[in-house]
Amino acid sequence: MDQHLKETRLDGQLVYDGHFLKVQRDTVRLPDGKTAAREYFRHPGAVVILPLFEDGTILLERQFRYPLDRVFLEFPAGKIDPGEDHLACARRELQEETGYTASDWQAVCTIHNAIAYSDEFLDIYLARGLVPGERKLDEGEFLETFRAPLAEVLTWVREGKITDVKTMIGVFWLEKILSGQWQPTPA
């Protein structure tokens, strides 16, 4: 259907192989027959968890993000390990970062947050039936968790206090889910 827009990879090379990210440079044939270079980050994918308590509050994190030199308000999230089931990753990340486990998991959506320069995707899950426990942060990981009502979090998005795209999308989904307009699917 969209073949007239497709770019075809002719060759490529890995130009940087980091611990977490890889940088790829490919030569592609454009729809008009000309060639161009495409550079992009290779990313293993990640999960995002929307922890929703029975009283309607949601669990968020405060975490320093080095590239932008500031603390961000965001949902729990984490990188998918090689061969790891995506839901298993969500369960692991929720427990590691927050200490909570959840008895009810639903798949919300998949997002691609940087389509111009990365193949990264994030699978978003809704977690309910939250039970507190002991968190197990990764070495070198520092964050705080807190609960907030959805209305307040929506205000923070509107005011620019939350700018993290995965969190913004998750908040908008939660608003639709809680209003009954949208329904996630069982995970």
C-alpha positions, 0 to 999 in steps of 0.5 A: 500500500505505501510502497511508493514511500519505502526506503530500501537498505542497500548496505550498512555498518555498526558505527558504535557498539555501546553497552546499552545503545548501538549506532547504525549507519545505513545507505538506503535507496530512496523512492526516487532512486537516489541514495541517502545515509540513515543514522539511527540508534539501535535499542532493545526496547523497553516497558512502561508500567502504569501502576494504578491503586484502587483509590484511583491514585497512581504511582510515579517516580522522581529520577535524575536523567543525566542527558538533560541534567534534571530530575523527571517525574515518570512512570516506572519503566525499564529495558527489555533484556535479550530474550525476555518476555515483555510482560515478565520485564514489566513485572520485574521492573515494577518490583525492582524500582518500586517494590510493588507487585501487581495481580492484574496486568493489562496491555495498553499500547506500544509506542515509538518515541523517537521514530526519526533516529531510533528503532526504540519501542515501549510496551505500556502495561496497566498494573492493578492489584498492587501489593507493597514489598521490597524494591531491588534497585539496580546498582547505580540506580537512584529514584524516589516513588510517590503517589498522586491523583490522576487530576494532579498529574494531568495538571503537571502535564499541562503545566510542563512539569511532566515532559517525559513522553512515555509518562505523558502518553500513559497519563492520557491513556489512564484518563481514557481508561478511568473514564471508560472510553478506552479499554486495555486488553488482558496481558 
